[in-house]
Amino acid sequence: MAENDNNANAQAGQANQQQEQQGPVFALQRIYLKDVSFESPKAPDVFKGQWSPKINFNIGTRNNKLAEGVYDVVLTLTVEAKQEEATAFLAEVQQAGVFTCAEFSEADLERVLATVCPNILFPYAREAIDSLVVRGSFPPVMLAPVNFDAIYAQSKQQQAQGGEAGQAQASGTVQAGGATQGAAAQPAPEGDSSKN
């Protein structure tokens, strides 16, 4: 009888150890397109001249807690092409995902929502932008990968130096050949914070 009690206690102890060793849980539940917009205000006149646009892009993220350990993360990617100071096209995509992020410390959760989740969403947003631009009869826009870890680190550094709190936002310029230049982190406007 004492052996049965010892076995039960040993099994209960092993179960507790397994739960403690499990640690943080991260899982992707769903990726979806939340909003999409494409405008070409000067079409068809914009197609008459030589195509050598200046292309600007902005990237922002926000998240919303849906339930305990479940978050909706939205990556907004905006691309604007200007041809001789006139807007040739403006495309915006809000690519979103529902993520399970449980058992993280507050600092780790903030980092995961600001870096890991946007890294997963970015290829989908980039493909959606490219598809919109091509369907608008413009050459493809090949955006380079974004280093969300560096943007997050720069945002945290700005916060530590007394800058605005909030999620980092990147912006830059893409030349007609598709190379990205000047991506820099900037604090997001108020209301675009990751802390909801």
Secondary structure, 3 states (H helix, E strand, C coil): CHHHHHHHHHHHHHHHHHHHHHCCEEEEEEEEEEEEEEECCCCCHHHCCCCCCEEEEEEEEEEEEEECCEEEEEEEEEEEEEECCEEEEEEEEEEEEEEEEECCCHHHHHHHHHHHHHHHHHHHHHHHHHHHHHHCCCCCCCCCCCCHHHHHHHHHHHHHCCCCCCCEEEEEEECCCCCEEEEEEEECCCCCCCCC
